[in-house]
Amino acid sequence: MRQFPSPIRTVARYSVALSELATGGDVQPIITVTGLNKTYASGFQALRRVDLSINRGEIFALLGPNGAGKTTLISIICGLVNASAGEVRVDGHDIVRDYRAARSAIGLVPQELTNNMFDTVWATLKLSRGLFGKPRDDAHLERVLRDLSLWDKRNDRIMSLSGGMKRRVLIAKALSHEPRVLFLDEPTAGVDVELRREMWDMVRRLREQGVTIILTTHYIEEAEEMADRIAVIRRGELILVEDKAELMRKLGTKQLSIQLPEPLAEMPGALKGLSLSLSSDRCTLVYTYDAAWEQSGISELLATLAQLGIEFKDLRSSQSSLEDIFVDLVAKPAEHGQRHGKAIHE
C-alpha cells in the first residue's frame, strides 16, 4: 500500500478518547441500518430493504453507479431525508426519536460546495459549531484550521478561496463540533492530486483515533487505497458488503503472463483445455485463474510446457483491481448475489 507524506498533523482532538471506545476487543457497530426503504412521491423507489452495520473506527466505502441510492442512504442516516420504512441508529441513538443526539454525532462533508461565500472562514466555523449547541471553543477551531492548512485564511471571505481551499472549509465545518462519525460524499471530486493525497492522509489519521469514516466516491482507486470494508449498491439494493482484502481475494482473478522467446504458431492441443490465451503477437501465453483457488494449477502448467518443449524467458503475475471487480459486480449483480450470497449477508 502506497504511503504519501503530508504536513497534516494528528487530529486526535476530533475524536472521542480511545478509552471511551474500548470494547474489550469486540468490534461494535456505530451505525446500524435495518429494513430501510425509501420511495419518493413520484413512485420511484430509491432504497429497497437495506440492512447495514458499520463498525466503530473503520473506513467504510460505499460504491455504486449514479442513481444507485448512495446519496439517499447517506441523507437518511444524517437526518436530511425521511425514510419510508426501517430504522437507523447512530451511536445508539434512533435518528427519529433522538434526532439531536444522533445528528450531533455526525459530521457531513457534502459533494457540493454549500458555504456562505460572503462569510469569513472563522465565522463559518463558529456558526457551524454553535448550530450543534456546542460551547464556544476557539482553541479547538484553531487546531482544526491549522491541521487543514487554513489558519492563514481564517479572516478571508470564502468567495476569495480556491476550489481546493473551499473544500477544506467544508471539512473544517464538519469537524467543528467534534463528531464521532464523518461522512465524506465524493470528498476529492475536482481537487488536484496533491490535495487528494493530503486528504487521504487526514482520513487515515482520523480513523487511527477512533473516528468512523463513511466514504462515497467515483474514484475506485480511492476506495482501494483507503477503505477497510466496501459496500456495493445498485438500484437501491446492497449487493455486497465485504472486507476489502477478502473481497479482492474472493472475487478477484489473477493472471500469469508467460513470455516466450519466439512466437508460437498455434496453441498446442495439450493446452487447449486450460484457461490459456495467446497474445496477438503470439509471444505471450496468458493463464487466468481464480484468486480464491487453493490450487492455482501453475506448477502443472509449467510442467506441461516443459513436456511440450516450450521454453519461456519471463513470468509476470497480476491481479484484478477493485475497479475490475466493481464493474463486474454492477454489470451482473444477480449472478454475484447468488454465487457469493454468504459474503453479502455476513
N, C-alpha and C positions, 0 to 999 in steps of 0.2 A: 504494500500500500504506500502510495507516494505521500511524503510529508512536505508541507510548504512553510517556510519561515514567515512569521508575521509579527508586527510590532504590537499587536493587541495583547493586553495583559490579561492575567487570570481574572475571571469575573465571578468569583465565589460569592460576592456580596449579593448577587441577584437571586441566589437560590436559598432555600431553607437549609439549615445546618444539617450536615450529614448525620449527625447523631439523631436528629428527628426523623431521618429517613431509614434508620436501621430497622431491619425486619427479621433479624435472626437468620439471614441467608436466603429467605424465601423471597421470590420476586412478587411484588404486589402491584396490581393494576392501579393506575391513577385515573384512567378513563375507562368506563365500561358503557358499551352501547348495546342495547337489547331490543330486537324486533323493530328496528327503526324503519318507518315508511314515510315517504313524502310524495303527495300528489297535489299538484297545483290546480287552481280553479279551472284552468284550461283543460284539465283531464290528463295532463302529462305526468307520468309517474317518474320522478327523479330518483327515488331510492326505493328498493324492494327488500324488505326484511333484512336489514343489515345488523349483524351481530359482530361485535369487535371489542377486544380488550387490549389496551395499550399500557405497557409496563412503566412503572416509575423509573425515571432516569435513563430511558432509551431514546435513540434517534429512530423515528418511525417514518418511513417514506410511503406516501400514498400516490400511486401511479395510475394513470388512465388517460385515454384519448379525450379530446374536447367533448364536453357534453356528457361525460361518463357519470357525473354526480359528485366529483371531488369537492367543488366549492359548496354545493348544497350540504354535504355532510359536515364540512368544517363550520359552515354558518349555523347549522342546528346546534352543534356542540358548543359554539361560542354564544348561543342565545340570540342570534341575529335573525333566525328564521324559525318558525314554529313547525314541529313535526306533525304529521298526520296521525301517526301511531308510534308506540315504542317508548323507551326510557333511556335517558342518558344521565350518567353520574360522573362528576368531575371532583376528584379528591374526596370522594364520599358524599358529595352534595348533589342532590337532584337539581337539574338545571331549570326546572319549572317551579318546584315547591320551595327551593332555596336558591333562587336566582342570584342574589347579590354575592353570596359566599362562593358559589360556583364560578361566577364571572370574574371575581377578584383574583381567583387562582390562575387566570388565563391571560396571556399576552398574545395579541394578534398582530401580525405584520401582513397587511393585505397586499395583493398584487398591484393594485392601482394606487397611485400617489393620492393621498387623501388629506394632506396637510393644509392648514390655513396659510396660504402663501404670503399673507401680509404680516403674520406674526414672526417674532424672532424665535430662534431655536430654543432659547431658555424659557420664554413664555409658553411655548408649546408643551414642553416637558412639565412645567409647573401645573399647567391646566390639566394635562392628562393624569398626573398623579392625584390631583385634587378630585377629579371626577370619580375616582375609586374610593374616596373618603380616607385617603392616607394622610397622615400628618405631614407637615412641611419637613423636608429633609434635603436641604441644599447640598449637603456633603455627598449624599447618595447620587443626586442628579449630576454633580460634578464628576464623580467617578464614572458614571455611565458615559458621559460625553468624552471624557479623556480616553476611556477604553475603545471608543469608536472613532477616535481622532477627530472629534467635533468641538473640543473645548475652545479652540481659537475662533470657532464660528458661532459661539453661543449668542452673541449680540447681533448676528446678521439676520436679515429677513430671509425666510425660507425661499422666497421667489428668486433670490440672488444666487442660490446654490446650484451646483451642477447636479445632473441626474443621479449620479452615484452618491453624492452627499445627501440629497433628499431621501434616498432610500435608507441611508444610515439613520436619518432623523426618524423614519418610521420605526426602525428597530429600537432606537432610544426611547421613543414613546411607549413601545410595547414593554420595555423593561423598567419603565419609570416607577411602576407600582410593585415591583419585586414579585413577579408571577412565578408559579411553580411549573406551569405548562406554557410553552411558547409555540404558537402556530406560525409557520412561515409559508405563505402562499406564493409560489414562484418567486423566491427571495432574490434571485440573481438575474431575473429577466431584464435584459437591456443594460447590464453593467459590464464593465470591462473585466478582462481576465484577472488582473491583479486584485481588484476589489472582490471578485468572486472567491478567490483563494483565501483572502483575509476573512471573509465571512464564513467560509468552511472552517477555518481555524477557530473563529469565535464560537461557532456552534459546538465544536468538539469540546472546547473548554467549559461551556455551559453544561454539557452533558456530564463531564467529569465531576462537576459539583452537584449533580443530582437533578438538574432541570430537565424535564421531559420535552423533547423536540418533536413536533409533527411537521413534516415537510411535504409539500406538493411541488412537483417540478416536471417540466418538459425535458429537462436535461437529464437523460438517463445516466450519464457519467456522474452526475451529482449524487444520485441515489447510490450508485455503485461505490462511490468514494466514501460516503458518509454513513449510510444507514446501517442500523443493527438488524431491523426487520423491515420487510417490504409487503405492502398490500397492493393488489391489482384490482381495480374496479372497472366494470364495463356495463353500460346501460343500467346503472343504478344498483348493480349486484356486485358483491365482493366475490371474485372468482378464485382468489388465492390470498392467503396470509401466511408468510413463512420467514424464517430466519434467512438472511441474505446468503450466507455461506451454504446453508442447507439447500436453499432454492437453486443455487448455481450447481450444486452437486447433483441434485435430483433431476433437474430439467435441462441442464447444460449438456452439450455434446463436445467431444474432443476430437481433434484431427491430428493425424501423424502424416507429415509430408515426407515422402521418401524420394530424394533427388537421385536420379540415375546418371551415370557418366555419359550415356549416349541414348538417343531416342529409342523407345520401344515400339516396334512395328505394330503390334496388337496386344491386347490383353490375353495372356495365356489362359487356356481353359481351366487349369487348376486354380486360378484366382478369381474366376467369374462368380463363384458362389459367395465371395466375401464382399464386405461393404467398401469396395475399392473403386476409384475412378482414375482415369488417366487424363492428365492435363492436355490442353490443346496442342502444346508443343511436343507432347509425348515424352517429356523428360522428367515428369514427376508423377509418382503414384500417391494418391491421397486416400488414407484409410480413416473412415469416420466411425466413431463408436460412442456409446452412451457413457457419460461420466459416472453414472451410478453403478455400472457393471463392476463386480468384484474381479472378474477376469476380463482383461481388455482384449486378449487374443493377439497381442503384439508379438509375443515370443513365438507363437505358432506361425504367424505371418512371416516373420523374418526367417524362420526355419524353412518354410515353403519356398521363399525366394532363393535361399541358398541351394535347396534341392534342384530348383529350376535353372540354377547358374546365373541368376540375375543379381548383378552387383549394384551397390549404391555408394554414393560418395558423401551423403549427408542426410541427417534426420532432424526434422523440426516438428515440435508439437505446439498446438494452440488449443484454446478452449473458448467456447462461445461466451460472448459478453452478456451482461444483463440486458442490453438493448436487444440482442438477438432473442433472448428468452421472452422479453416483454412483447415484442412484435408477434412472436409465435402464439403467446397466450391470448392476446387481444384478437388475433385472427381466428383462433379456434378455441373459444372459451369452453364450449360444451365438452369437447373431446378431452381437454385437460382437466376439467372439473370431474369427469368420470375416472380418468386414469389416476389422478392424484387427489382423490377425494379425502383421503386421510390427512394429507398435508393441509388441505384447505380448512378443515374443521379443528385442527389441533390448536 
